[in-house]
Amino acid sequence: MNTYQAYQSPAANESANSGNASSGNTAYPPQDREFSSAGQPTHPALIGYLFWVIGFTGAHRFYFGKPITGAIWFFTGGLFLVGWIIDLFLIPSMEAEAESRYRPNEVDYSVAWVLLIFLGIFGVHRFYMGKWITGLLYLVTGGLFGIGYAYDICTLNEQIDEM
């Protein structure tokens, strides 16, 4: 699905993809398109703005699936707070990009991210995702001594997307 198709109505997507069915250009099965068009955003801007408050740590960038710039924000204090302030205006475009990149799932991205940011060292986000063994491991080892916690911050969107 290209960017133009992502902003079309579901009916327009059906007609655009009907000729491409043999070439394999359909992005998701029809049930996923219906779910995503039902008003269930994967990465709401409101949560992005809440993470922006602590955004000099890069939290909002990690949330929207930008781990490299999230790490840069973390180590430079949001590019010395200048990038952090600019991001206030970029959050709507980051949301749109995340919406087109990640498909809806039975695990809510926002809930998993809130649990990771605030209780991730205890593995609560892993329990929420149904990963009980690693959740228990995180609980006893402090998020695998912080290394697993850092790994999850960089890869949580992909982990949920694969489920």
N, C-alpha and C positions, 0 to 999 in steps of 0.2 A: 504494500500500500504506500503510495507516495504521499507527499505533504498535501497536495491538492485534494486527493481522495479522502484524507483524514478529516477535512473540514466540510465535506459534502454530507448531505442527508443519507440515511441508510438506504433509501430507495435508489438514490443516485449511485451509491456504491454497488448495489446489486446489479444495476444495468451496466456499470462500467466494468465490473468483474465477470459478467456473464460471458463475454467474448474472450476473456483471458483464462478461463477455467482449464483449458488444455495446456496452457503455457506455464501454469503453476504460479501466477502472479497474485493469487488471493492471499491476503495476509493472515486472516484468521477464519475459522469456520463461522457460518452465519450466526450461531448462538452467541459467540463472543461479541460480534458486532452489535447484536441486539442488546446484550448486557451493557456494553460500553456506551451505547446511545441512550440507555435508560436513565441517565443522569447520575451514574455511580462513578465519580472520578477516582482515579487511582492515587493521585497526588494533589489534593486540594490546595489552592493558594493560601487559604487561611492557616493551614498547618505550616506551610512554607514561611509565612510571615511570623508565626510563633517561633519557629526555629531561627528566623533571621535575628530575633532579639538576642540570641546567643550566637549569632552568625559570624562574629569575629573568630569563632572556633571552626567555622566552615560547616556547621550543622545543616544549614539549609541547602548548601551545595551537595553534600552527601545525600540528603533526602531526595533531591531532584535527579540523582544518578550521575553526579559529576565528581567522582572520587579524586581525580588529580587536582582539580582546582580547589576542592574541599581541603585537601592536604596542604596546598599552598596557603589557603586562608588560615588554616590551623597554625602553621609555623610562622606566618607573618602578621598574625593579628588582623586578618581580613585585608591584606595588603595595606597595612598600617592605617586601618579604618577607612581609607578612601574607597577601596573596592567594596567594602561592606556597605557603605552609604549608597554607592552606585547600584548595588544589588537590590536595594529597596525598589527600584524602578524596573529591574530585570526579572523579578519573580514571576510576573504573568507569562513572559516568554519561556522561562524555565519550566513553568507548569505545563504549558502547551506541548513543549518538547517531551516532557516525561509522560504526558497522557498519550502521545502517539507512540512512544517507545515501549511502555510496559502495559501488558494486558491485564484486565481485571481478573481477580482470583478469589477463592474462598477465604484466603487470608488477606485481611485489610492492610494495605501498605502503611497507612497512617498509624494505626494501632501498633503495628510491629515496630515502627520507627520510634514512637513515643516510649514504648517499653524498652527498646534498645538504648536510647539516649539516657533515660533516667534510671533504669534497673538492669541494664545489659550486663553488668559485671556479675550479677546473680543468675543470669541465663533466663530471665523471665520471658524475653522475646522468643527464645527457643522453645520453651514450654508452649507458648501461644501458637507457634508454627507447627506444633506436633512433634518436635524433635526432642523427645523426652530424655534420651540417653545423654546427648550433648548438653541438654539443659541441666541435668543433674551434675555432669562433669563441670560445667561452668559454675554451678552453685558451690561445689566443694573447693574449686581451685581459683575462685575469684576471676572468672572469665578466662580460664587458662592463663592465669597470671597477667591478664591484660592483653595478651597477644591475640587471643581469640576474639576479644571485644573489638580490638582495632580491625581485625580481619572482617568481622561482621559489619562494621561501619562502612567499610569499602565495598562490600558485596551483598548487602541485605536485599537490595532491589532485585538483583539477579537470582538470589536464592528463592525469593517469593515468586518471581516470574517463572522459574523452572518447575514449581509445584503443580 
